[in-house]
Amino acid sequence: MMNTVRQLCCACALSAPLAAGLAVAGDNLLQNPGFEFHAFVNHREGKAVSYTGNTVAFWRHGDYGDITVTRESQVAVEKRPPYSVHNLVSIRPGKKLWQFIPLPSASLAHGDAVELAVAGWQSAAGALQVSVVLLKIDSEDGTWKPADFGYADQRDFPRHARGEFVAARRHDQVAAEAGAVEVHLRDVVVEGRFHQDNVSRSEDMNTIALQVEIANVSADAEVLAWAPCLTRAGQGPERITGVVASQRPMDPAFRHLPRTIQKLWKGEAIHILLMGSSIDRGSANPPMYLYDEDPQSPTFKQPLSERLFEAEKAGRPDLAGYYGWWQHYFSYAGRLRLELMRRFNLPVEKICLNFMACDGSCIGEATSGLAEYCSLSIPPSPGENGYPEGGDWKTLHPELFSRPGGHGPDLVIYGSGANEKTDTPDEIAPLEASIRWIQRHYPQAEFLFCMFQNKGGYTPNPGDLQALALRYQIPFMDYGKLGDDVTRWCNRYALVPSDGHPQAAAHYLWFHALSQAFECWDPAPSGVVQLRLPERIHPNTIGWEGEIRTYQGDSPRLKGNMAVLEDTALNCWASCADKTLKAFVNGETAVGSVRTGASSRNIRNSTFRWGRGRLGDRQILELVGEQAKLTAIDLKVVNGRRFYPSSHPALEHAGLGREEWSSAWGAPYGEDALIVPPGQTVELTAAATDFSVAYVDHVNGGTLAVLVDGQERLRTATDVPFADQDGRLHFMENRQGIRDLPFGLHTVRLTAEGNPVRLLGIYTYDTRANLQQERRVAGLAAAGETIVFEPPFRARPVILCSDGLQAPLATIRPESATFAGQAGTFLAIGE
């Protein structure tokens, strides 16, 4: 069905000297009509100048220096108005200042009419021009084929969605007199009409945004502007007498990025790591080419360059060596780098944009590459990180490699999660774990969320990131809602033509949402430091956030198509003769996507990933398919894990015998097994929050009973084989976990019943999310003295002694400890 609206009624202009006028009747649809700004020259150069700058929050300009914003107190009396306007903008000849306004952001619809009023001062008539531009997505009858232009792609595509926005209609007006002026545009109708199918039509007018422009169109005149006001028709001021308040508040999201913003203010180099998938790095169908964007050109909207970025064709020779493909340049992140350069007056070498995003990738599988990407250990390459082949990081970004804190990431942006599908609906676990891994290794890194959504329902994990934003105090810039709202006013296929990959106009919208996080103005509010390692949101995060141990296909840990996990999470690669590869864990079908094209280890694409295991329990992976074979596997080791093998002296027992045991499946389990006869016990006292008892299932295995601090926590038979998908039985290593104990000293006592039990050892874990709940009691004690802890610890504390003081384990209780040895100091640690 076609959507239509009435045509343009009229556009009229008024140019007149300033005079006292009527009160304002309507609300201003422009953000920041008072031109609020933050001057960073004082940060960067040490100059005592805070009253002027070259960038205005929520307004854009071409190059740094195109405009100058100044507080009204600092403007010459003869050029400023007799009323208060906060700040005035001087626009250099041939330059402009503009604001991009998606229709939903201003609650505008096709058929609505608006009017614009701008006041200013000009040294010559006709210099100040104001405009309202209706921006639409490209749409022309028929289809086109890149091959017709000599490109490799042989497919046909609808003509819509080629390149950047198109000016569907312009409404311009200049100020006719020199001196103080007002310029008005009235009754500008938001025209629009479109179909809903994936057919491109010239009759469609996919208008989704307005652009308000204030320009100096002269060759040499001086232009000042102030107090712009965009309202619905009939609600604007007849005469401007001050700044009309905006109905669109300015959200200071930048306060959640205090370190990044401060670095930008200071002009320091920053490393931005971009997480995501093909959508984030600009892969699209058709590819995002450079198009001829001149409406007067006979080749308008025809592609001009295929895939490799050509800095000269972009008119930016300074970018040579910093963009690999055109898709990186036109992607939302590539646009962000250009905006940060303009807004903060930075050369490109100051901003390292590291595309970890990859075709088909997701956060779950990309955990295998976090170390390499954060450390910039992968040489520049368009397919790997968005840079041209052959460059050198130290040459491209010398300041990063000379700073004392190293060249790790300063800002990590999370974009598309379309391919995640890791343990759905528990996708939040690998997302949260990747944040925590980076926080552990790069404590100063900040994070920013801006996830792509198509039609508001492309992937479920934006909700996960919203939860993480709350818990970790990370800003969440909601492109998903904006992108969905915009499709109310356009053919959605013009944004995303075929398979979920957005085109350049959609990437601009995405960039627009993301860039709001960097809009700064005074007075700068207090910063909100992102929380480092707060309490975890999801229990599965524990397994994902640990360190990786990689086993290649020739490792004895891999048994063809099978492997035993280290703890609870895996990322693997496998070969298969057909396309029917299926994954099983512990004999049950595993939830998650299986890819058959990733047969060798690739740190951004894998065959299968999984992380739903219960900590402490044995997890067995099986891949089933014709000639299925594991070629590599990355196993996560939970942080704070320690293993006490059967031969460890901390295991107390009455001289029990051992037998040789080769732990190929579940190494490291030691080199032998401790034989525990019926009625015999083994004890271990250790500091932990969780335990895992490792044993061997045997044909005549007995029952293993486990007490922790005198209470039975586990009872399990040790004669249960594992049955694989072919029905084969495996008597092999096994593990059972004992979870969620308060941190402190715990005594684990193991007893065999019925028949002997073969014990391989005991794992201990400290899985505390952080030390916020840790309690410490320090003091002096004498031999024989009992110190009472009020209130008691939740478990027996770990006690450190000095100066000959001793705290025998047998005397430590949650409520007290009795000391021996010599007088000295102690420190009791627990919860």
C-alpha positions in Angstrom: 0.0 0.0 0.0 1.3 3.5 -0.8 1.6 6.2 1.8 0.9 9.7 0.5 0.8 13.2 1.9 -0.3 16.6 0.7 2.2 18.5 -1.4 4.2 21.6 -0.4 2.0 24.5 0.4 4.4 27.4 0.4 7.7 28.6 1.7 8.1 32.3 2.5 10.8 34.3 4.1 11.0 37.5 6.1 14.2 39.5 6.5 13.9 42.4 8.9 15.9 44.4 11.4 15.5 43.2 15.0 12.6 44.5 17.0 10.7 43.7 20.1 8.1 41.0 19.3 5.6 38.6 20.5 6.1 35.9 23.0 7.0 32.4 21.8 4.0 30.2 21.2 5.5 26.8 20.5 8.4 24.5 21.5 11.7 24.4 19.7 12.4 21.2 17.8 16.1 21.9 17.6 18.5 20.5 20.2 20.8 23.1 21.8 19.3 26.3 20.2 21.5 28.2 22.7 24.7 26.8 21.0 26.1 25.5 24.3 29.7 24.2 24.0 32.8 23.1 25.8 36.1 24.8 25.0 39.0 22.3 25.2 41.8 24.7 24.3 42.5 25.3 28.0 42.9 21.5 28.5 45.1 21.0 25.5 47.2 24.1 25.3 47.0 25.6 28.8 45.4 28.8 27.5 43.0 30.6 29.8 40.3 30.6 27.2 36.9 29.0 28.0 34.6 31.5 26.4 35.0 30.4 22.8 35.4 27.2 20.8 35.1 25.7 17.4 32.4 23.1 18.0 28.8 23.2 19.2 27.1 20.3 20.9 24.5 18.5 18.7 25.4 20.7 15.7 27.9 19.6 12.9 30.3 21.4 10.6 32.6 20.3 7.8 36.1 21.0 9.3 37.4 22.1 12.6 37.6 25.9 12.3 34.6 26.3 10.0 32.7 27.9 12.9 33.6 29.7 16.1 31.1 29.8 19.0 31.5 32.6 21.6 29.7 33.5 24.8 27.6 36.6 24.3 29.6 38.5 26.9 32.7 38.3 24.7 31.0 39.5 21.4 31.3 43.1 20.3 28.4 45.2 21.5 27.5 46.4 18.0 27.2 42.8 16.7 25.2 41.1 19.5 21.5 41.5 20.1 19.9 43.5 22.9 18.4 40.4 24.4 20.1 37.3 25.9 21.0 34.4 23.5 23.7 32.6 25.5 26.1 32.0 22.7 26.7 33.2 19.1 28.2 31.3 16.2 30.5 32.9 13.6 30.5 31.0 10.3 33.4 31.4 7.9 32.7 32.2 4.2 31.5 29.2 2.2 30.9 27.2 5.4 27.9 26.0 7.3 26.6 24.6 10.5 23.8 22.0 10.5 21.7 19.8 12.6 20.3 16.4 11.5 16.9 15.6 12.8 15.3 12.2 12.2 11.5 12.7 12.0 10.7 10.5 15.0 13.2 12.4 17.2 11.0 15.5 16.7 7.7 13.7 16.6 7.2 14.8 13.0 5.2 12.9 10.3 4.7 13.2 6.6 2.3 16.0 6.0 3.3 18.1 8.9 4.5 21.6 8.3 7.3 23.4 10.1 8.9 26.8 10.2 12.4 28.0 10.9 13.5 31.3 12.4 17.2 32.3 12.8 18.6 35.6 14.0 22.0 37.0 13.2 24.3 39.7 12.0 26.1 40.0 8.7 28.6 42.4 7.3 27.1 42.3 3.8 23.6 41.5 2.4 22.9 38.0 1.3 25.6 36.3 3.3 23.5 34.6 6.0 21.4 31.7 4.5 19.1 29.4 6.4 17.7 26.2 5.0 15.4 23.3 5.8 16.3 20.2 3.8 14.1 17.2 3.5 16.4 14.1 3.4 15.2 10.9 1.8 16.7 7.6 1.0 17.7 7.0 -2.6 14.9 5.4 -4.6 14.8 5.1 -8.4 12.9 2.8 -10.7 14.3 -0.6 -11.5 17.3 -2.6 -10.6 21.1 -2.4 -11.3 24.1 -4.7 -11.5 27.6 -3.9 -10.2 29.0 -6.0 -13.0 27.7 -3.4 -15.5 30.3 -1.1 -14.0 33.1 -3.6 -14.3 32.8 -4.9 -10.7 33.0 -8.5 -9.5 29.4 -8.7 -8.1 27.1 -10.2 -10.7 23.9 -9.9 -8.7 20.9 -7.6 -9.5 19.8 -5.2 -6.8 16.9 -2.7 -6.4 18.1 0.8 -7.1 17.0 2.1 -3.7 19.5 2.5 -0.8 22.5 3.5 -3.0 24.9 5.7 -1.0 24.1 8.7 1.1 20.9 10.6 1.8 19.3 12.6 -1.0 18.0 16.1 -0.7 14.4 15.5 -1.6 13.6 19.2 -1.3 15.5 22.2 -0.2 14.0 25.4 1.2 16.5 28.2 1.4 16.3 31.9 2.3 19.0 34.6 2.7 19.0 37.7 4.8 18.6 40.7 2.5 20.1 43.5 4.7 23.5 44.1 6.2 23.6 44.3 10.0 21.3 42.6 12.5 18.7 40.4 10.7 16.1 37.7 11.1 15.4 35.1 8.6 12.2 33.0 8.5 11.1 30.0 6.5 7.4 29.3 7.0 5.0 26.4 6.0 7.7 23.9 5.0 5.8 20.7 4.5 7.4 17.4 5.3 6.6 15.5 2.1 6.8 11.8 1.9 5.3 8.8 0.2 6.4 5.2 -0.1 5.5 1.5 -0.7 6.3 -1.3 1.7 7.7 -3.9 -0.7 11.3 -4.5 -1.8 10.8 -2.6 -5.1 12.6 0.6 -5.9 10.3 3.3 -7.4 11.1 6.9 -8.5 7.7 8.0 -7.3 8.6 7.0 -3.7 9.9 9.8 -1.5 11.4 8.1 1.6 11.8 11.2 3.7 13.0 10.2 7.1 14.8 13.3 8.4 15.2 17.1 8.2 18.5 18.9 8.1 18.5 22.5 9.4 21.4 24.5 8.0 22.8 27.9 8.8 25.4 29.0 6.3 27.6 31.8 5.2 27.2 31.8 1.4 29.4 34.8 0.8 33.0 34.9 -0.4 34.3 37.1 2.3 31.5 38.5 4.5 31.3 38.1 8.3 28.3 36.2 9.6 27.0 35.6 13.1 24.0 33.5 14.0 22.0 32.9 17.2 18.7 31.7 18.7 17.6 29.3 15.9 14.0 28.0 16.3 12.3 25.2 14.5 8.6 24.7 15.3 5.5 23.4 13.8 3.9 25.8 11.4 2.1 28.6 13.1 3.9 28.1 16.4 7.1 30.0 15.8 7.9 33.5 16.9 7.0 36.5 14.8 10.1 38.2 16.1 13.0 36.6 18.0 13.6 38.0 21.5 15.7 35.2 22.9 16.4 31.5 22.8 13.3 29.4 22.5 13.6 26.5 24.8 13.9 23.1 23.2 11.5 20.3 23.7 14.3 17.8 23.0 16.6 17.7 26.1 20.3 17.2 25.7 21.4 14.0 27.4 24.9 14.3 28.8 25.9 10.7 27.9 29.5 11.9 27.7 29.7 11.9 31.5 29.7 8.1 31.4 32.9 8.2 29.3 35.1 10.4 31.5 38.5 8.9 30.6 37.8 8.8 26.8 36.3 12.3 26.7 39.2 13.7 28.8 41.7 12.1 26.4 39.8 13.7 23.4 39.9 17.1 25.1 43.6 16.8 25.8 44.3 15.7 22.2 45.7 12.4 23.3 45.7 9.3 21.1 43.0 6.7 21.8 42.5 3.1 20.8 38.9 2.2 19.9 38.0 -1.5 19.6 34.9 -2.3 17.7 33.1 -5.5 18.6 30.4 -7.0 16.4 29.7 -8.8 13.2 29.6 -8.2 9.4 27.0 -5.5 10.0 29.5 -3.4 12.1 32.3 -3.5 9.5 29.9 -2.4 6.8 29.4 -5.7 4.8 26.2 -5.2 2.8 24.3 -6.4 -0.2 24.9 -4.6 -2.5 28.3 -3.7 -1.2 28.8 -0.2 0.2 30.5 1.4 -2.8 31.6 5.1 -3.2 28.8 6.6 -5.4 28.6 9.8 -7.4 26.6 12.0 -5.0 26.2 15.1 -7.2 22.5 15.4 -8.2 23.5 17.5 -11.2 25.9 14.8 -12.5 24.8 12.5 -15.4 26.3 9.6 -13.3 24.4 10.5 -10.1 24.3 7.5 -7.8 26.5 5.4 -10.0 29.4 3.6 -8.2 32.9 5.2 -8.7 35.1 2.7 -6.9 34.8 -1.0 -6.0 36.1 -2.3 -2.7 39.5 -0.9 -1.8 39.4 2.5 -0.2 40.9 5.3 -2.3 41.7 8.3 -0.2 42.0 10.7 -3.2 38.5 9.9 -4.4 37.2 10.5 -0.9 38.9 13.9 -1.0 40.9 12.9 2.1 44.5 12.2 1.3 45.2 12.3 5.0 43.3 9.0 5.4 45.5 7.0 3.2 46.7 4.0 5.2 43.9 4.2 7.7 40.8 2.7 5.9 41.1 -0.7 4.2 37.8 -0.9 2.3 35.1 1.6 1.4 32.7 -0.3 3.7 34.9 0.7 6.7 34.8 4.3 5.6 31.0 4.3 5.3 30.3 2.2 8.4 28.9 3.8 11.5 32.2 3.4 13.3 34.2 4.8 10.3 32.0 7.8 10.3 32.5 8.2 14.1 36.2 8.4 13.7 35.8 11.2 11.1 33.5 13.1 13.4 35.8 12.8 16.4 38.6 14.1 14.2 36.5 17.1 13.2 35.0 17.8 16.6 38.1 17.5 18.7 40.6 18.7 16.0 42.6 15.5 15.8 44.7 14.0 13.0 43.8 10.5 12.0 46.9 9.0 13.6 45.4 10.0 17.0 42.5 7.6 16.6 43.1 3.9 16.2 39.9 2.3 15.0 40.4 -1.5 15.4 37.7 -3.5 13.6 37.4 -6.7 15.5 34.0 -7.0 13.9 34.0 -9.7 11.3 31.6 -11.4 8.8 29.6 -14.0 10.6 31.3 -13.2 13.9 29.7 -12.9 17.4 31.0 -12.1 20.8 30.9 -15.7 22.0 33.3 -16.9 19.3 35.3 -13.7 19.3 36.4 -14.3 22.9 39.2 -16.4 21.3 40.7 -13.2 19.8 40.3 -10.7 22.6 44.0 -10.9 23.6 45.3 -10.5 20.1 43.0 -7.6 19.2 43.4 -5.7 22.4 47.2 -5.9 22.1 47.2 -4.9 18.4 49.3 -8.1 17.7 47.6 -8.7 14.4 49.3 -6.7 11.5 47.1 -4.2 9.7 44.8 -5.9 7.1 41.4 -4.9 5.7 39.9 -8.2 6.4 41.3 -8.5 9.9 41.1 -5.0 11.4 39.9 -2.5 8.7 43.4 -1.1 7.8 45.2 -1.5 4.4 47.6 -4.3 4.0 51.3 -3.7 4.7 51.1 -1.0 7.4 52.8 -0.9 10.7 50.9 0.0 13.9 53.8 1.9 15.4 54.1 4.1 12.3 50.3 4.5 11.9 49.7 5.4 15.6 53.1 6.3 17.2 51.6 8.0 20.2 49.8 4.8 21.3 53.0 2.9 21.4 54.9 5.6 23.4 52.4 6.2 26.2 53.3 4.8 29.6 50.1 2.9 30.0 50.6 0.9 26.8 48.5 0.7 23.6 45.6 -1.3 24.9 42.0 -0.2 24.2 40.6 3.0 25.7 37.1 2.5 24.4 35.3 -0.7 23.4 32.1 -0.3 21.3 29.6 -3.1 21.1 27.5 -3.0 17.9 25.6 -5.7 16.2 24.8 -8.9 18.0 22.9 -10.5 15.1 25.0 -13.7 15.1 25.4 -14.3 18.8 22.9 -17.2 19.3 25.2 -18.4 22.0 23.3 -20.5 24.6 20.1 -18.5 23.7 18.5 -17.0 25.7 21.5 -16.8 27.9 23.5 -14.7 25.4 24.2 -12.1 28.1 26.9 -14.4 29.7 29.5 -14.2 26.9 28.7 -10.5 26.4 29.2 -9.8 30.1 32.3 -12.0 30.2 34.0 -10.2 27.4 33.6 -7.0 29.3 35.0 -8.5 32.4 37.9 -10.1 30.6 38.9 -6.7 29.1 38.4 -5.0 32.5 40.8 -7.6 34.2 43.5 -7.0 31.6 42.9 -3.4 30.7 41.4 -1.8 33.9 41.1 1.7 32.4 39.1 0.7 29.3 35.6 2.2 28.9 32.7 0.7 27.1 29.9 2.1 24.9 26.8 0.2 23.6 25.0 1.1 20.4 23.5 -2.1 18.9 21.9 -2.4 15.5 18.4 -3.7 15.2 16.4 -4.2 12.0 12.6 -3.6 12.4 13.1 -3.6 16.2 13.3 -7.4 16.4 16.5 -8.6 14.6 18.2 -10.0 17.7 17.3 -10.3 21.3 20.6 -9.2 23.0 20.0 -5.4 23.0 18.0 -6.2 26.0 21.0 -7.9 27.5 23.1 -4.9 26.9 20.5 -2.7 28.5 20.8 -4.8 31.6 24.6 -4.6 31.4 24.3 -0.8 31.0 22.4 -0.6 34.3 24.8 -3.0 36.2 28.1 -1.6 34.8 27.0 2.1 34.3 27.9 1.9 30.6 26.0 4.3 28.3 23.5 2.7 25.9 22.8 4.6 22.8 19.5 3.3 21.4 19.9 3.0 17.7 17.4 0.1 17.7 14.5 2.3 18.7 15.5 5.1 16.3 15.9 2.7 13.4 12.6 1.1 14.1 10.8 4.4 14.5 12.2 5.7 11.2 10.7 2.8 9.2 7.3 4.3 10.0 8.2 6.9 7.4 10.0 4.9 4.7 10.2 1.7 2.9 12.3 -0.3 5.3 14.0 -2.1 2.4 15.6 1.2 1.5 17.5 1.0 4.8 18.2 -2.7 4.7 17.5 -4.0 1.2 17.9 -7.7 1.4 19.3 -9.8 4.2 19.7 -7.7 7.3 22.8 -5.7 6.4 22.2 -2.0 6.5 23.2 0.4 3.7 25.0 3.7 4.0 21.9 5.8 5.0 21.2 3.3 7.8 24.8 3.5 8.9 24.5 7.3 9.0 21.5 6.9 11.3 23.4 4.5 13.4 26.4 6.8 13.6 24.0 9.7 14.5 22.8 7.7 17.5 26.3 6.7 18.6 27.7 10.1 18.2 25.4 11.5 20.8 27.7 10.0 23.4 30.4 12.5 22.5 28.4 15.7 22.6 30.0 17.9 25.3 28.9 21.3 26.7 29.3 23.4 29.8 28.7 23.3 32.6 30.2 19.8 32.4 28.4 17.6 35.0 30.3 15.2 37.3 31.5 12.1 35.6 30.1 8.7 36.2 32.9 6.1 36.3 31.9 2.8 34.9 31.9 0.0 37.4 34.8 -2.4 37.2 33.9 -6.0 37.9 30.7 -5.5 39.7 28.5 -8.5 40.8 27.8 -10.7 37.8 24.4 -10.6 36.1 24.4 -14.2 34.9 25.9 -17.3 36.5 27.3 -18.6 33.2 29.5 -15.5 32.9 32.0 -17.2 35.3 32.9 -19.8 32.7 33.3 -17.4 29.8 35.4 -14.7 31.5 38.4 -17.0 32.3 41.6 -17.5 30.4 41.9 -19.7 27.3 43.8 -23.0 26.9 44.0 -24.0 23.2 44.3 -27.6 22.1 45.0 -28.5 18.5 43.7 -31.5 16.7 46.8 -33.6 17.5 46.4 -33.1 21.2 45.5 -36.2 23.3 42.8 -34.1 24.9 40.8 -34.3 21.6 39.4 -37.8 20.9 38.4 -37.4 17.2 35.0 -35.7 17.5 35.0 -35.5 21.3 36.7 -33.5 24.1 36.3 -32.9 27.8 36.1 -29.3 28.9 38.4 -27.6 31.3 35.5 -25.9 33.1 32.2 -24.7 31.6 32.8 -22.9 28.3 34.3 -23.7 24.9 34.9 -22.4 21.4 35.8 -25.0 18.8 36.6 -25.7 15.2 35.8 -29.0 13.4 35.9 -30.6 9.9 32.9 -32.5 8.5 32.3 -34.2 5.2 28.7 -33.0 5.0 26.7 -30.0 6.2 24.8 -31.8 9.0 27.2 -31.3 11.9 25.4 -31.4 15.3 26.7 -30.6 18.7 26.0 -32.5 21.9 27.2 -31.8 25.5 26.9 -34.5 28.1 24.9 -36.6 25.6 22.2 -33.9 25.2 21.6 -31.7 22.2 23.4 -28.4 22.8 21.6 -25.1 22.2 23.6 -22.9 19.8 24.4 -22.3 16.2 26.8 -24.7 14.4 28.8 -23.5 11.5 30.4 -26.0 9.1 32.7 -23.7 7.2 35.2 -22.9 10.0 37.4 -26.0 10.1 40.6 -24.4 11.2 41.2 -22.2 14.2 40.1 -18.6 13.5 39.9 -16.2 16.4 36.8 -14.5 15.1 34.8 -17.4 13.5 34.3 -20.8 15.0 32.3 -23.9 14.4 30.5 -24.0 17.7 30.6 -22.3 21.1 28.9 -23.3 24.4 29.0 -22.1 28.0 26.1 -23.6 29.9 28.0 -26.0 32.1 27.6 -26.1 35.8 30.9 -25.2 37.4 32.8 -28.1 38.9 31.0 -30.8 36.8 32.5 -32.7 33.9 31.4 -31.5 30.5 31.9 -33.7 27.4 31.5 -32.2 23.9 30.5 -34.4 21.0 30.2 -33.3 17.4 28.2 -35.6 15.2 28.4 -35.7 11.4 30.0 -37.6 8.5 33.7 -37.8 9.4 33.3 -35.2 12.0 36.6 -34.3 13.7 37.7 -31.6 16.1 40.6 -29.6 14.6 41.1 -27.2 17.5 39.3 -26.2 20.7 39.6 -23.2 23.1 38.7 -24.1 26.6 38.1 -21.5 29.2 39.7 -21.9 32.6 37.8 -20.1 35.4 39.8 -17.5 37.2 40.9 -18.4 40.8 41.1 -22.2 40.1 43.6 -24.4 41.9 44.1 -28.1 41.6 45.2 -30.5 44.4 46.2 -33.8 42.7 45.9 -37.1 44.5 49.6 -36.9 45.5 49.4 -33.4 47.0 50.6 -33.3 50.6 47.6 -31.1 51.6 45.3 -34.2 51.1 45.2 -35.9 54.5 44.6 -39.6 54.6 46.0 -42.7 56.4 48.7 -43.6 53.8 46.3 -44.8 51.1 47.7 -46.5 48.0 47.8 -45.2 44.5 47.6 -46.7 41.0 48.9 -45.2 37.8 46.4 -43.3 35.8 46.9 -41.5 32.5 44.5 -38.5 32.4 44.5 -37.9 28.7 40.8 -36.9 28.5 40.7 -34.5 31.4 44.2 -33.4 32.2 45.6 -32.1 34.4 44.4 -34.7 36.9 47.9 -35.8 38.0 49.7 -39.0 37.1 48.0 -41.4 39.5 44.7 -42.1 41.3 44.3 -42.5 45.1 42.5 -45.7 46.0 40.0 -44.9 48.8 38.7 -48.2 50.3 35.2 -48.3 51.9 35.2 -46.6 55.2 38.4 -44.6 54.5 38.5 -40.9 54.2 40.5 -38.1 52.5 40.4 -34.5 53.8 41.5 -31.2 52.4 41.2 -27.8 54.1 41.5 -24.9 51.6 40.3 -21.4 51.0 37.6 -21.4 48.3 34.0 -20.5 47.3 33.6 -23.7 45.2 35.0 -27.2 45.0 35.2 -29.9 42.4 36.0 -33.5 43.2 37.7 -35.4 40.4 37.5 -39.2 40.3 37.4 -42.1 37.9 34.3 -44.0 37.0 35.1 -47.7 37.2 33.2 -50.9 36.6 33.3 -51.7 40.3 33.5 -48.1 41.6 31.9 -47.4 45.0 29.8 -44.5 46.2 31.6 -41.2 46.9 30.2 -39.2 49.8 31.5 -35.6 50.4 31.1 -33.5 53.5 32.0 -29.9 53.6 32.5 -28.4 57.1 30.6 -31.5 58.5 27.6 -31.3 56.2 27.0 -33.7 53.4 27.1 -31.8 50.1 27.5 -34.6 47.5 26.8 -38.3 47.2 27.4 -40.0 43.8 28.1 -43.4 42.3 31.5 -43.8 40.6 30.6 -46.8 38.4 28.6 -44.8 35.7 30.0 -44.9 32.2 29.5 -42.1 29.6 27.5 -43.3 26.6 28.4 -41.4 23.4 26.0 -40.9 20.4 27.2 -44.2 18.9 26.3 -46.1 22.0 29.9 -46.8 23.1 30.5 -46.8 26.8 33.4 -44.9 28.3 34.6 -45.5 31.9 36.6 -42.3 32.3 37.3 -39.2 34.4 34.4 -37.5 36.1 33.9 -34.4 38.2 31.2 -33.1 40.5 31.0 -29.6 41.8 30.1 -28.2 45.2 29.0 -24.6 44.7 28.2 -21.3 46.3 30.1 -21.4 49.6 31.1 -18.2 51.4 34.7 -17.4 50.9 36.9 -18.7 53.6 38.5 -21.9 54.9 36.5 -25.1 54.3 37.3 -28.7 55.1 36.2 -31.2 52.4 36.0 -34.8 53.7 35.6 -37.6 51.2 34.5 -41.1 52.1 34.1 -44.3 50.0 31.1 -46.6 50.5 30.4 -50.1 49.2 33.5 -50.4 46.9 36.7 -48.4 46.5 36.7 -45.0 44.9 39.5 -43.8 42.7 40.2 -40.2 43.5 42.1 -38.0 41.0 42.1 -34.8 43.1 40.2 -31.8 44.2 39.8 -28.4 42.4 39.2 -25.2 44.4 37.8 -22.0 43.0 37.5 -18.4 44.2 34.6 -17.2 42.0 34.0 -13.9 43.9 33.0 -11.2 41.3 35.1 -8.7 43.2 36.4 -8.0 46.7 33.6 -5.6 47.8 32.2 -8.1 50.2 35.6 -9.1 51.6 36.0 -8.4 55.3 39.4 -8.0 57.0 40.2 -7.9 60.7 43.7 -7.0 61.8 45.3 -6.9 65.2 47.9 -8.0 67.7 47.6 -11.4 69.5 49.7 -13.4 72.0 50.2 -17.1 72.2 47.2 -18.8 73.7 45.0 -15.7 73.2 41.5 -16.2 71.6 40.3 -13.4 69.4 36.5 -13.1 69.0 35.1 -11.9 65.6 32.0 -9.8 66.1 29.9 -10.5 64.0 31.2 -13.9 63.0 32.6 -14.5 59.5 30.3 -16.4 57.2 33.0 -19.1 57.0 36.3 -19.7 58.7 38.6 -16.8 57.7 42.0 -17.1 56.2 44.4 -15.8 58.8 47.8 -14.4 58.0 50.3 -14.1 60.8 53.7 -12.5 61.4 56.5 -12.2 64.0 56.2 -15.9 65.0 52.5 -15.8 65.7 50.6 -18.8 64.5 46.9 -19.6 63.9 46.5 -23.4 63.8 43.7 -24.5 61.4 42.1 -26.5 64.2 41.5 -23.4 66.3 40.0 -21.2 63.5 36.3 -20.8 63.6 33.9 -18.3 62.0 33.4 -16.6 65.3 37.0 -16.8 66.8 40.6 -18.0 66.5 43.1 -19.1 69.2 46.7 -18.3 68.5 50.0 -20.1 69.2 53.7 -19.4 68.8 54.9 -15.9 69.7 53.1 -12.6 70.1 52.6 -10.8 66.7 50.2 -9.4 64.3 47.4 -11.1 62.3 45.1 -10.4 59.5 41.8 -12.4 59.2 40.3 -12.4 55.7 36.8 -13.7 54.8 33.2 -12.6 54.3 
